[in-house]
């Protein structure tokens, strides 16, 4: 009789230990999921852009190349035939990215359309500005305003393009 009682107690304690281990494992797994969800909740899609990437841009379609700059306003991609500066607001889908982006430095994080268009003006090369409606404008940068760029066409005509309408600017590499 004594032996049967001891065996029964052993089984009871073994069962309680197994239940405790299962509960501990479930709590640990829930904590891992919670931590992973928290990390993803703090991750922007911009943080994932690095190396070679393919993005779909409103009014422009698919653009592929190597990411050279990422910040809250613009994304610069060096393609095989042209360099592209893309409004982050115009990116619809990220099809692929090789790696996470390197954090932007203080200067790179502050760059916006004004900086981009002034640099293009100083280069003097022709550019193609693709707008969010799918149309495009070609010319050289003449004037950079607070919220617009004045393009001068080959025929000498000027047109002011609002930054809010710009999806992507492309130039030859």
C-alpha positions as CSV (number, residue, x, y, z in Angstrom):
1,X,0.0,0.0,0.0
2,X,2.8,2.4,0.8
3,X,4.4,1.8,-2.5
4,X,1.2,2.6,-4.4
5,X,0.7,5.9,-2.5
6,X,4.3,7.0,-3.2
7,X,3.9,6.2,-6.9
8,X,0.6,8.1,-7.0
9,X,2.3,11.2,-5.4
10,X,5.2,10.9,-7.9
11,X,2.8,10.9,-10.8
12,X,0.9,13.8,-9.3
13,X,4.1,15.9,-8.9
14,X,5.4,14.9,-12.4
15,X,2.1,16.0,-13.8
16,X,2.2,19.4,-11.9
17,X,5.8,19.9,-13.1
18,X,4.8,19.2,-16.7
19,X,1.9,21.7,-16.4
20,X,4.2,24.3,-14.9
21,X,6.8,23.8,-17.7
22,X,4.0,24.1,-20.3
23,X,2.7,27.3,-18.7
24,X,6.3,28.7,-18.6
25,X,6.8,27.9,-22.3
26,X,3.5,29.5,-23.3
27,X,4.4,32.7,-21.3
28,X,7.9,32.8,-22.9
29,X,6.4,32.3,-26.4
30,X,3.9,35.0,-25.8
31,X,6.6,37.4,-24.6
32,X,8.7,36.6,-27.7
33,X,5.7,37.4,-30.0
34,X,5.0,40.6,-28.0
35,X,8.6,41.8,-28.3
36,X,8.7,40.9,-32.0
37,X,5.5,42.8,-32.6
38,X,6.8,45.7,-30.7
39,X,9.9,45.8,-32.8
40,X,8.0,45.7,-36.0
41,X,5.6,48.3,-34.8
42,X,8.6,50.7,-34.5
43,X,9.9,49.8,-37.9
44,X,9.2,52.1,-40.9
45,X,9.3,50.7,-44.5
46,X,12.0,53.3,-45.1
47,X,14.2,51.4,-42.5
48,X,14.1,48.3,-44.7
49,X,15.4,50.0,-47.9
50,X,19.1,49.2,-48.5
51,X,21.2,47.7,-51.3
52,X,19.4,46.8,-54.5
53,X,15.7,47.5,-54.4
54,X,12.6,47.4,-56.6
55,X,9.8,49.9,-55.8
56,X,6.6,50.7,-57.5
57,X,6.0,54.5,-57.8
58,X,2.6,56.1,-58.5
59,X,2.6,57.5,-62.1
60,X,5.9,55.8,-62.9
61,X,5.7,52.1,-62.5
62,X,8.5,49.8,-61.2
63,X,11.9,51.4,-60.5
64,X,14.9,49.3,-59.7
65,X,18.5,50.1,-58.6
66,X,20.8,50.6,-55.7
67,X,19.6,52.8,-52.8
68,X,22.0,55.7,-52.2
69,X,19.8,57.9,-49.9
70,X,16.7,57.4,-47.8
71,X,15.0,59.9,-45.6
72,X,11.4,60.8,-44.7
73,X,10.9,62.9,-47.9
74,X,13.0,61.4,-50.7
75,X,14.5,58.1,-51.8
76,X,17.5,58.1,-54.2
77,X,18.0,55.1,-56.4
78,X,20.9,54.6,-58.8
79,X,19.7,52.7,-61.8
80,X,21.5,51.1,-64.7
81,X,20.7,54.0,-67.1
82,X,19.6,56.8,-64.8
83,X,19.6,58.1,-61.2
84,X,16.1,58.6,-59.7
85,X,15.0,60.7,-56.8
86,X,11.6,59.5,-55.7
87,X,9.1,61.2,-53.3
88,X,8.5,58.8,-50.5
89,X,4.8,59.8,-50.6
90,X,4.7,58.4,-54.1
91,X,6.0,54.9,-53.3
92,X,3.2,52.4,-53.5
93,X,5.0,49.0,-53.0
94,X,8.4,47.8,-52.1
95,X,8.9,44.6,-54.2
96,X,12.3,43.7,-52.8
97,X,15.1,45.0,-50.8
98,X,18.5,43.4,-50.1
99,X,19.0,44.6,-46.6
100,X,18.1,47.2,-44.0
101,X,19.0,50.7,-44.7
102,X,21.9,52.4,-43.0
103,X,20.6,55.1,-40.7
104,X,20.7,58.5,-42.5
105,X,23.1,61.0,-41.0
106,X,21.9,64.4,-39.8
107,X,22.6,66.1,-43.1
108,X,21.1,63.3,-45.3
109,X,18.0,63.2,-43.1
110,X,17.3,66.9,-43.7
111,X,17.6,66.7,-47.6
112,X,14.5,67.4,-49.5
113,X,13.3,68.6,-52.9
114,X,14.9,72.0,-52.6
115,X,18.4,70.5,-52.1
116,X,17.7,68.0,-55.0
117,X,16.6,70.6,-57.5
118,X,19.4,73.1,-56.6
119,X,22.0,70.3,-57.1
120,X,20.4,69.5,-60.5
121,X,20.4,73.2,-61.4
122,X,24.1,73.5,-60.6
123,X,24.8,70.4,-62.8
124,X,22.9,72.0,-65.7
125,X,21.9,68.6,-67.1
126,X,18.5,67.9,-68.5
127,X,16.1,66.0,-66.3
128,X,12.7,64.3,-66.5
129,X,10.2,65.1,-63.8
130,X,7.4,62.5,-63.6
131,X,4.3,63.7,-61.9
132,X,1.8,61.7,-59.7
133,X,-0.8,61.9,-62.5
134,X,1.5,59.9,-64.8
135,X,2.6,62.8,-67.0
136,X,6.1,64.0,-67.3
137,X,8.0,67.2,-67.9
138,X,11.5,67.5,-69.4
139,X,14.0,70.4,-69.2
140,X,16.7,72.0,-67.1
141,X,16.2,73.5,-63.7
142,X,16.1,77.3,-63.9
143,X,14.7,78.4,-60.5
144,X,14.1,76.6,-57.2
145,X,11.3,78.1,-55.1
146,X,10.0,77.3,-51.7
147,X,7.6,74.7,-53.0
148,X,8.1,74.6,-56.8
149,X,10.8,74.2,-59.4
150,X,10.9,76.1,-62.7
151,X,11.9,73.9,-65.6
152,X,13.1,75.4,-68.9
153,X,12.4,73.3,-72.0
154,X,14.8,73.0,-75.0
155,X,12.5,75.5,-76.7
156,X,13.1,78.0,-74.0
157,X,9.6,77.8,-72.4
158,X,9.3,77.8,-68.7
159,X,6.9,75.9,-66.5
160,X,6.6,75.8,-62.7
161,X,6.1,72.3,-61.2
162,X,4.8,72.1,-57.7
163,X,6.8,69.7,-55.4
164,X,3.5,68.2,-54.2
165,X,2.9,67.0,-57.8
166,X,6.4,65.3,-58.2
167,X,6.5,61.5,-58.0
168,X,10.1,61.1,-59.4
169,X,12.9,63.0,-61.0
170,X,15.3,61.2,-63.3
171,X,18.6,62.2,-64.8
172,X,21.3,60.4,-66.7
173,X,24.1,58.8,-64.7
